[in-house]
């Protein structure tokens, strides 16, 4: 266990050495001892200790109370006051800085240790509460954005379906065959968009509930990818062609087929969606020395540099997507699935040039995890 680091602020050198000796005897680390408030602020900024033992009466322009107030404001480091005497006005000033303890000199080691342990425990509790509140706030904001996005994304295809259906009903006799087919195609595309959104929402729900598990199985990766390409090619627009290529020994692998399907479906669908008409999407599978590499490359709109920093955050979409539909959940789910799989992802993209995504996985995940468990036991 790592010992806590405590900064001593005491202008009487003999007293300071005595406190250092007691702290070290109790098992704490004293990274520094200073004699002024100004030096205390500087050392806290430099060393970031876990706790400061602060004498109230210090030489110099800044006393212990002023130093503690600045330390709390700038670094949020807990402070315990040490003093032999202080008048009422000074005590009131000290209380206003919300100290984590107050020890009156002279004190014994037991008093010192109790005060320090109580302060450190309080610090841990306050940190845990603050983190919990921040997460709760973040979750609340995320849920609000989630439902707002879901409502918006569902409303758009539903409106298209309703409009097309009404036109087909009301203008049926006046519409040409090509026009009717166009409306039917728009209805199909809207249904696919809604289906993708619902799949993303259900996947997010499974991740948040913990029901999305890592369950590897024996796979012939080349056949798996070929079947996936056929399915995606069938649902893609006719003028988009997926060019699949396989290299290496990919007939035997232990990977999770559900997670892998979700990863590859999202990445290939994105490549198709953000590519111009009649442009191919290249999907390469490589198996070398126990590592599987999936590469998906397109010549589409690309991802702006400022967006690339936030690619895996929920609901993040680039500002160059225009009217192309999407939820901003696909890459978030890809990253979650990869984390469960123990994989890595690299994305290289240039606006108006295209995007290349590389996913790397161990070819024998099940065996690797068994070995890891054996080594840890």
C-alpha positions as CSV (number, residue, x, y, z in Angstrom):
1,X,0.0,0.0,0.0
2,X,1.3,3.4,-0.9
3,X,1.9,5.7,2.1
4,X,0.2,9.1,2.1
5,X,2.4,12.2,1.4
6,X,2.1,15.0,4.0
7,X,3.5,18.5,3.6
8,X,4.6,20.1,6.9
9,X,4.3,23.9,7.2
10,X,6.0,25.1,10.4
11,X,8.4,28.1,10.9
12,X,10.0,26.7,14.1
13,X,12.7,24.4,12.7
14,X,13.0,22.2,15.8
15,X,9.2,21.7,15.9
16,X,9.1,21.0,12.2
17,X,11.8,18.3,12.6
18,X,9.9,16.7,15.5
19,X,6.7,16.6,13.4
20,X,8.6,15.1,10.4
21,X,10.1,12.4,12.7
22,X,6.7,11.5,14.2
23,X,5.0,11.3,10.8
24,X,7.7,9.0,9.4
25,X,7.4,6.9,12.5
26,X,3.7,6.5,11.8
27,X,4.4,5.4,8.2
28,X,3.7,8.6,6.3
29,X,5.9,10.2,3.7
30,X,7.1,13.8,4.2
31,X,8.1,15.1,0.8
32,X,9.0,18.6,2.1
33,X,8.9,20.9,5.1
34,X,8.5,24.7,4.6
35,X,8.4,27.7,6.9
36,X,6.1,30.2,5.2
37,X,2.7,30.4,3.6
38,X,4.1,31.5,0.3
39,X,6.4,28.5,0.2
40,X,3.5,26.2,1.2
41,X,1.4,27.2,-1.8
42,X,4.4,26.7,-4.1
43,X,5.1,23.2,-2.7
44,X,1.5,22.1,-2.9
45,X,1.5,23.2,-6.6
46,X,4.8,21.3,-7.2
47,X,4.3,18.1,-5.1
48,X,0.5,17.7,-4.9
49,X,0.6,16.1,-1.4
50,X,-2.3,14.2,0.1
51,X,-2.5,16.4,3.1
52,X,-1.0,19.6,4.6
53,X,-0.2,20.1,8.3
54,X,-0.3,23.9,8.6
55,X,0.8,26.1,11.5
56,X,-1.5,29.1,11.7
57,X,1.1,31.5,12.9
58,X,3.9,31.8,10.2
59,X,6.6,34.3,9.5
60,X,6.1,36.4,6.3
61,X,3.2,38.2,4.8
62,X,0.9,35.2,4.4
63,X,-0.1,33.4,7.6
64,X,-1.4,29.8,7.7
65,X,-5.0,30.7,7.3
66,X,-4.4,32.7,4.1
67,X,-2.2,29.9,2.8
68,X,-4.8,27.3,3.6
69,X,-7.5,29.3,1.8
70,X,-5.5,29.6,-1.4
71,X,-4.5,25.9,-1.2
72,X,-8.1,24.9,-0.9
73,X,-9.2,27.2,-3.7
74,X,-6.4,26.4,-6.2
75,X,-5.7,22.7,-5.4
76,X,-8.5,21.3,-3.2
77,X,-5.9,19.8,-0.9
78,X,-7.1,19.0,2.6
79,X,-5.4,21.0,5.5
80,X,-5.1,20.3,9.2
81,X,-4.2,23.3,11.4
82,X,-1.4,23.1,14.0
83,X,-1.3,25.8,16.6
84,X,-0.4,26.5,20.3
85,X,-2.8,29.5,20.5
86,X,-5.1,31.6,18.4
87,X,-7.4,34.4,19.2
88,X,-11.2,34.2,18.4
89,X,-10.8,36.3,15.3
90,X,-8.1,34.0,13.9
91,X,-10.1,30.9,14.8
92,X,-13.1,32.3,12.9
93,X,-11.0,32.9,9.9
94,X,-9.6,29.4,10.2
95,X,-13.1,27.9,10.3
96,X,-14.1,29.7,7.2
97,X,-11.4,27.8,5.2
98,X,-13.2,24.5,6.1
99,X,-10.1,22.7,7.5
100,X,-10.1,18.9,7.8
101,X,-8.8,19.1,11.4
102,X,-7.4,21.3,14.2
103,X,-4.6,20.1,16.5
104,X,-3.5,22.1,19.5
105,X,0.2,22.0,20.5
106,X,1.6,20.1,22.3
107,X,0.1,16.9,21.0
108,X,1.1,13.2,21.1
109,X,1.5,10.8,18.2
110,X,-1.9,9.2,18.8
111,X,-3.7,12.6,18.5
112,X,-1.7,13.3,15.3
113,X,-2.5,10.0,13.7
114,X,-6.2,10.1,14.6
115,X,-6.5,13.6,13.1
116,X,-4.7,12.6,9.9
117,X,-6.6,9.3,9.4
118,X,-9.9,11.1,10.0
119,X,-9.0,13.8,7.5
120,X,-7.8,11.3,4.9
121,X,-11.0,9.2,5.3
122,X,-13.1,12.3,4.9
123,X,-11.2,13.3,1.9
124,X,-11.8,9.9,0.3
125,X,-15.5,10.1,1.1
126,X,-15.9,13.6,-0.3
127,X,-14.1,12.6,-3.5
128,X,-16.3,9.6,-3.9
129,X,-19.4,11.7,-3.4
130,X,-18.2,14.3,-5.8
131,X,-17.4,11.7,-8.5
132,X,-20.8,10.0,-8.0
133,X,-22.6,13.4,-8.3
134,X,-20.6,14.2,-11.5
135,X,-21.4,10.8,-13.0
136,X,-25.1,11.2,-12.0
137,X,-25.1,14.6,-13.7
138,X,-23.4,13.3,-16.8
139,X,-25.8,10.3,-16.9
140,X,-28.8,12.7,-16.6
141,X,-27.5,14.9,-19.5
142,X,-26.7,11.8,-21.5
143,X,-30.2,10.4,-21.1
144,X,-31.7,13.8,-22.0
145,X,-29.6,13.9,-25.2
146,X,-30.4,10.2,-25.8
147,X,-34.1,10.6,-25.8
148,X,-34.0,13.9,-27.7
149,X,-31.9,12.3,-30.4
150,X,-34.0,9.1,-30.5
151,X,-37.2,11.1,-30.9
152,X,-35.7,13.3,-33.6
153,X,-34.2,10.4,-35.5
154,X,-37.4,8.4,-35.4
155,X,-39.6,11.3,-36.4
156,X,-37.7,11.9,-39.6
157,X,-38.1,8.5,-41.2
158,X,-41.7,8.1,-39.9
159,X,-42.6,11.4,-41.6
160,X,-41.0,10.2,-44.8
161,X,-43.0,6.9,-44.7
162,X,-46.2,8.7,-43.9
163,X,-45.7,11.2,-46.7
164,X,-44.8,8.6,-49.3
165,X,-47.7,6.4,-48.3
166,X,-50.2,9.3,-48.6
167,X,-48.9,10.2,-52.0
168,X,-49.1,6.6,-53.2
169,X,-52.7,6.5,-51.9
170,X,-53.9,9.9,-53.1
171,X,-52.0,10.2,-56.4
172,X,-51.9,6.5,-57.4
173,X,-53.5,6.9,-60.8
174,X,-51.4,10.0,-61.8
175,X,-48.0,8.6,-60.8
176,X,-45.7,7.0,-63.3
177,X,-44.2,3.6,-62.5
178,X,-40.8,5.1,-61.9
179,X,-42.3,7.6,-59.5
180,X,-44.1,4.9,-57.6
181,X,-40.9,2.9,-57.3
182,X,-39.1,6.0,-56.0
183,X,-41.6,6.4,-53.2
184,X,-41.4,2.7,-52.4
185,X,-37.6,3.0,-52.3
186,X,-37.9,6.0,-49.9
187,X,-40.1,3.9,-47.6
188,X,-37.7,1.0,-47.6
189,X,-34.8,3.3,-46.8
190,X,-36.7,5.0,-43.9
191,X,-37.5,1.5,-42.5
192,X,-33.9,0.5,-42.6
193,X,-32.9,3.8,-40.9
194,X,-35.4,3.1,-38.1
195,X,-34.3,-0.5,-37.8
196,X,-30.6,0.6,-37.4
197,X,-31.6,3.2,-34.8
198,X,-33.6,0.6,-32.8
199,X,-30.7,-1.8,-33.0
200,X,-28.3,0.8,-31.7
201,X,-30.7,1.7,-28.9
202,X,-31.1,-1.9,-27.9
203,X,-27.3,-2.4,-28.0
204,X,-26.7,0.6,-25.8
205,X,-29.3,-0.8,-23.3
206,X,-27.5,-4.2,-23.2
207,X,-24.2,-2.5,-22.5
208,X,-25.5,-0.3,-19.8
209,X,-27.4,-3.2,-18.1
210,X,-24.3,-5.4,-18.3
211,X,-26.0,-8.1,-20.4
212,X,-23.6,-7.8,-23.3
213,X,-21.0,-10.5,-22.6
214,X,-17.8,-11.8,-24.1
215,X,-18.6,-15.3,-25.4
216,X,-16.0,-16.5,-27.9
217,X,-16.6,-19.5,-30.2
218,X,-14.7,-21.3,-32.9
219,X,-15.0,-19.4,-36.2
220,X,-13.9,-19.7,-39.8
221,X,-13.2,-16.0,-40.2
222,X,-13.0,-16.0,-43.9
223,X,-16.5,-17.6,-44.3
224,X,-17.9,-15.4,-41.5
225,X,-16.7,-12.2,-43.3
226,X,-17.9,-13.4,-46.7
227,X,-21.4,-14.1,-45.4
228,X,-21.4,-10.7,-43.6
229,X,-20.4,-9.0,-46.9
230,X,-23.1,-10.7,-48.8
231,X,-25.8,-9.6,-46.3
232,X,-24.5,-6.0,-46.2
233,X,-24.2,-5.9,-50.0
234,X,-27.8,-7.1,-50.3
235,X,-29.1,-4.3,-48.1
236,X,-26.8,-1.6,-49.5
237,X,-27.6,0.6,-52.4
238,X,-27.0,-1.2,-55.8
239,X,-24.2,1.2,-56.8
240,X,-22.1,0.5,-53.7
241,X,-19.7,-2.5,-54.1
242,X,-17.9,-4.1,-51.1
243,X,-14.5,-5.4,-52.2
244,X,-13.5,-8.2,-49.8
245,X,-10.0,-9.7,-49.7
246,X,-8.5,-12.3,-47.3
247,X,-4.9,-13.1,-46.5
248,X,-3.3,-15.6,-44.2
249,X,-4.7,-18.6,-42.3
250,X,-8.1,-17.3,-41.2
251,X,-10.0,-20.6,-41.1
252,X,-9.6,-21.1,-37.3
253,X,-10.2,-18.4,-34.7
254,X,-11.8,-18.1,-31.3
255,X,-13.7,-14.8,-31.3
256,X,-17.1,-13.6,-30.2
257,X,-19.4,-13.8,-33.3
258,X,-22.0,-11.4,-31.9
259,X,-19.6,-8.7,-30.9
260,X,-17.6,-9.2,-34.1
261,X,-20.7,-8.9,-36.2
262,X,-21.7,-5.7,-34.4
263,X,-18.2,-4.2,-34.9
264,X,-17.9,-5.0,-38.6
265,X,-21.5,-4.2,-39.5
266,X,-21.2,-0.7,-38.0
267,X,-17.8,0.0,-39.6
268,X,-18.7,-1.2,-43.1
269,X,-22.2,0.4,-43.0
270,X,-20.5,3.7,-42.1
271,X,-18.1,3.4,-45.0
272,X,-21.0,2.8,-47.3
273,X,-23.1,5.6,-45.9
274,X,-20.5,8.3,-46.0
275,X,-19.1,7.4,-49.5
276,X,-20.2,8.8,-52.8
277,X,-22.4,6.8,-55.1
278,X,-20.7,4.2,-57.3
279,X,-17.5,4.2,-55.1
280,X,-16.3,0.9,-53.7
281,X,-15.7,0.1,-50.0
282,X,-12.6,-2.1,-49.4
283,X,-12.7,-4.7,-46.7
284,X,-9.5,-6.6,-46.0
285,X,-9.0,-9.5,-43.5
286,X,-5.5,-10.5,-42.5
287,X,-4.4,-13.3,-40.1
288,X,-0.7,-13.3,-39.3
289,X,1.1,-14.8,-36.2
290,X,-2.0,-15.1,-34.1
291,X,-3.4,-11.6,-34.8
292,X,-6.4,-10.8,-36.8
293,X,-6.5,-7.4,-38.6
294,X,-9.7,-6.0,-40.2
295,X,-9.2,-3.0,-42.5
296,X,-12.2,-1.0,-43.8
297,X,-11.3,1.7,-46.3
298,X,-13.5,4.2,-48.2
299,X,-13.1,7.2,-50.4
300,X,-15.9,9.2,-48.7
301,X,-16.4,12.6,-47.0
302,X,-13.8,11.9,-44.3
303,X,-13.8,13.0,-40.7
304,X,-12.6,16.5,-39.7
305,X,-9.6,16.6,-37.3
306,X,-11.6,18.3,-34.4
307,X,-14.2,15.5,-34.5
308,X,-11.6,12.7,-34.5
309,X,-10.8,13.5,-30.9
310,X,-14.3,12.6,-29.8
311,X,-15.1,9.8,-32.2
312,X,-16.1,7.2,-29.5
313,X,-18.3,9.5,-27.4
314,X,-22.0,9.0,-27.6
315,X,-24.0,11.1,-30.0
316,X,-20.9,12.7,-31.6
317,X,-21.3,13.4,-35.3
318,X,-19.0,15.4,-37.6
319,X,-20.2,18.8,-38.9
320,X,-19.7,17.7,-42.5
321,X,-22.3,14.9,-42.5
322,X,-25.0,17.2,-43.9
323,X,-28.4,15.4,-44.3
324,X,-26.9,11.9,-44.0
325,X,-28.9,10.2,-41.3
326,X,-27.2,8.8,-38.2
327,X,-27.4,8.5,-34.4
328,X,-23.8,9.0,-33.3
329,X,-23.9,5.7,-31.4
330,X,-22.3,3.4,-33.9
331,X,-18.6,4.0,-33.0
332,X,-19.5,4.2,-29.3
333,X,-20.8,0.7,-29.6
334,X,-17.9,-0.5,-31.7
335,X,-15.5,0.7,-28.9
336,X,-17.5,-1.0,-26.2
337,X,-17.5,-4.3,-28.1
338,X,-13.8,-4.0,-28.7
339,X,-13.1,-3.4,-25.1
340,X,-15.0,-6.5,-24.2
341,X,-13.0,-8.3,-26.9
342,X,-9.7,-6.9,-25.7
343,X,-9.1,-5.4,-29.1
344,X,-7.7,-2.1,-30.5
345,X,-8.9,0.3,-33.2
346,X,-7.1,2.9,-35.3
347,X,-8.7,5.5,-37.5
348,X,-7.0,7.6,-40.2
349,X,-9.2,10.1,-42.0
350,X,-8.9,13.1,-44.3
351,X,-11.8,15.3,-45.3
352,X,-12.9,14.7,-48.9
353,X,-10.3,11.9,-49.3
354,X,-11.6,9.1,-47.2
355,X,-11.3,7.0,-44.0
356,X,-9.4,3.9,-43.1
357,X,-10.3,1.9,-40.0
358,X,-8.1,-0.8,-38.7
359,X,-9.3,-3.2,-36.0
360,X,-6.8,-5.7,-34.3
361,X,-7.8,-8.7,-32.3
362,X,-6.0,-11.7,-31.0
363,X,-7.0,-14.7,-33.2
364,X,-7.5,-17.0,-30.2
365,X,-9.2,-14.9,-27.5
366,X,-10.6,-17.9,-25.6
367,X,-7.1,-19.5,-25.2
368,X,-5.5,-16.2,-24.3
369,X,-8.0,-15.5,-21.5
370,X,-7.6,-19.0,-20.1
371,X,-3.9,-18.6,-20.0
372,X,-4.3,-15.2,-18.3
373,X,-6.5,-16.7,-15.6
374,X,-4.1,-19.5,-15.1
375,X,-1.2,-17.1,-14.6
376,X,-3.1,-15.0,-12.1
377,X,-4.3,-17.9,-10.0
